[in-house]
Amino acid sequence: MGYIRSAFFRSFLIQSSWSFERMQSLGFFYSIAPAIRAIHKTEDKFKEACRRHLEFFNTNPYMASAIIGASIRLEEDGASDEDIKGLKSALMGAYGALGDSLFWSSLRPLAAVCGVIFALMGFVWAAPVVFLVFYNLPHIFIRVYRMIMGHMMGNGLVSKIKLL
């Protein structure tokens, strides 16, 4: 189960390698690779899983941890290719829209305003620190929470997003 922790830390690099054809697929695969290696012992199963996770993937990078966790769970349960691809395609658009509006349109401006308030109060040195704390604490908490929930719920994550 150490591969869950590894996948979480690797998920911070999900945008480190982009392609116009497959977007974040290489970063997604890099995040999930230790889990795939631990779950699939035979070389054929490992290669099959690698091909499955190197297909198109694009979502908000902060919300991707939920999909990574759920994909790991489905790999552990021995789900079919169609189930895993269906989960990823069903969630990446919804989590992309939700994450973009939550982080880029709401949290980032709020954190910036908090930083500016500190700067206007004369604490110019503290303004960037306040911005980073106000932005990164919720973002990291959501990443951790969503990774755990994604792994616990597996395919049930799709029905959870329908309730939102």
C-alpha positions, 0 to 999 in steps of 0.5 A, a space after each residue: 500500500 506504499 504505492 498510494 503514498 508514492 502516487 500522491 507525491 508523484 501526482 504533483 508532477 502530473 503537468 510536467 510532461 504535456 503533449 497536444 495529442 494526449 495532454 496529461 497522460 504521461 504525468 498520469 501514468 508517472 503517478 500511477 506507475 508504482 501501483 501498476 508495477 506492484 499490482 501486475 506481476 507479469 510483464 504482459 499484464 503490466 504492459 497492458 495496464 501501461 497502454 491503458 493509462 497512456 491514453 488521453 487524459 486531461 483534468 484539473 491537476 489538483 483534482 486528478 488525485 481522486 481519479 488516480 486513487 480510483 484508478 488504482 482501486 480498479 486496478 487492484 480489483 482487476 476491473 476491465 479495460 472498459 471500466 477503467 477507461 470509462 471511469 477516467 473519461 467520466 470524471 476528468 471533464 467533471 473534475 476539470 470544470 469543478 477544479 478550475 472554477 474552485 481553484 482558478 476562479 475562487 481560491 486564487 483570487 481570495 488568497 491574492 486579496 488576503 495577501 494584498 490586505 497584509 501588504 496594505 497593512 504594512 506587512 509587505 514581507 508577509 503578503 507572499 507568505 499569506 498568499 501561499 498559505 491561503 492557497 496551498 493549505 486548501 489545495 493540498 488538503 483537497 489533494 490528500 482527501 480526494 486521493 484517499 476517497 478515490 481509492 476507497 470508493 473506486 468506481 463509486 466515485 462516478 455516482 458521487 460526482 453525480 450528486 454534486 
